[in-house]
């Protein structure tokens, strides 16, 4: 793996220490950008935490990226978009 840009390092987020970082790395999550775009369910499974905690980590990553200007405030992931589309009633 390439060296991670320090400002995108997972450990820059509160609540992500060395053990959590390693578990996320093992799941293919190396930066806060990876974390922000990952499914909270996938994060929860990878790190063995509650989904609510995974959502919190995901939101922290997104907030930081928005503050850094690296993510649009209205960004939604593909899985979020899919859930929104599933909730739309069909008109026929």
Backbone torsions as a table, in degrees:
resi	resn	phi	psi	omega
1	UNK	NA	143.5	177.5
2	UNK	-73.2	159.8	177.6
3	UNK	-65.4	135.3	-179.1
4	UNK	-84.5	134.0	174.0
5	UNK	-55.8	127.5	-173.6
6	UNK	-55.7	-37.9	-178.6
7	UNK	-69.6	-17.6	178.2
8	UNK	-101.5	4.5	-177.6
9	UNK	-63.5	139.9	179.8
10	UNK	-58.3	-36.2	-176.0
11	UNK	-72.0	-2.5	174.1
12	UNK	-78.5	-10.3	178.2
13	UNK	-92.0	135.6	174.2
14	UNK	-60.0	136.0	179.0
15	UNK	94.9	-5.2	177.5
16	UNK	-112.5	101.2	176.9
17	UNK	-101.4	-171.5	-177.3
18	UNK	-58.2	-40.6	-178.0
19	UNK	-67.9	-45.1	178.7
20	UNK	-65.3	-41.3	178.0
21	UNK	-57.8	-45.0	-178.8
22	UNK	-63.4	-42.1	178.7
23	UNK	-63.8	-41.6	177.8
24	UNK	-65.2	-43.4	177.3
25	UNK	-58.7	-42.4	179.0
26	UNK	-61.2	-26.9	179.2
27	UNK	-92.2	4.1	178.3
28	UNK	89.7	12.6	178.4
29	UNK	-103.9	112.5	-173.9
30	UNK	-114.1	-20.5	-176.6
31	UNK	-134.4	169.4	176.0
32	UNK	-67.7	-24.3	174.7
33	UNK	-66.7	-43.3	175.4
34	UNK	-59.5	-43.0	-178.2
35	UNK	-65.9	-41.1	-178.4
36	UNK	-66.3	-29.3	-176.7
37	UNK	-99.4	-3.2	179.2
38	UNK	-81.8	154.9	175.8
39	UNK	-72.5	132.8	176.6
40	UNK	-56.1	-32.9	177.6
41	UNK	-63.9	-43.6	178.1
42	UNK	-64.3	-40.3	178.5
43	UNK	-62.5	-47.3	-178.8
44	UNK	-58.3	-43.4	179.9
45	UNK	-67.7	-41.2	-177.2
46	UNK	-66.2	-38.6	-173.9
47	UNK	-100.9	-7.1	-179.4
48	UNK	60.8	55.3	177.0
49	UNK	-129.5	167.9	175.7
50	UNK	-64.5	149.9	178.6
51	UNK	-60.1	-35.8	179.8
52	UNK	-62.4	-37.8	177.1
53	UNK	-68.6	-37.6	178.1
54	UNK	-65.8	-39.4	176.8
55	UNK	-62.1	-40.8	178.8
56	UNK	-61.8	-45.3	177.5
57	UNK	-62.3	-44.0	179.1
58	UNK	-59.1	-45.3	-179.9
59	UNK	-66.8	-37.9	177.0
60	UNK	-62.1	-42.3	179.8
61	UNK	-64.4	-44.4	179.4
62	UNK	-62.5	-44.8	-179.4
63	UNK	-59.9	-44.8	-179.6
64	UNK	-63.2	-42.3	-180.0
65	UNK	-65.9	-37.3	176.0
66	UNK	-63.4	-44.9	178.9
67	UNK	-61.3	-33.1	179.7
68	UNK	-81.4	-9.1	-178.3
69	UNK	78.9	19.0	-177.9
70	UNK	-102.1	-2.5	-179.9
71	UNK	-147.7	137.1	178.2
72	UNK	-70.8	142.4	-179.0
73	UNK	-59.4	-28.7	-177.6
74	UNK	-96.7	16.9	179.2
75	UNK	-60.2	135.6	169.7
76	UNK	-132.4	144.5	-178.7
77	UNK	-77.9	167.2	179.2
78	UNK	-61.2	-39.0	-179.9
79	UNK	-67.4	-35.5	176.2
80	UNK	-67.1	-40.7	178.2
81	UNK	-63.1	-41.9	178.0
82	UNK	-59.9	-44.1	179.0
83	UNK	-62.6	-39.5	177.4
84	UNK	-64.0	-41.4	-179.7
85	UNK	-66.5	-36.4	178.3
86	UNK	-64.8	-29.6	-177.1
87	UNK	-80.8	-9.5	-179.2
88	UNK	-79.1	127.5	176.1
89	UNK	-75.1	143.1	178.5
90	UNK	-81.9	141.5	174.7
91	UNK	-110.9	124.7	180.0
92	UNK	-132.1	NA	NA
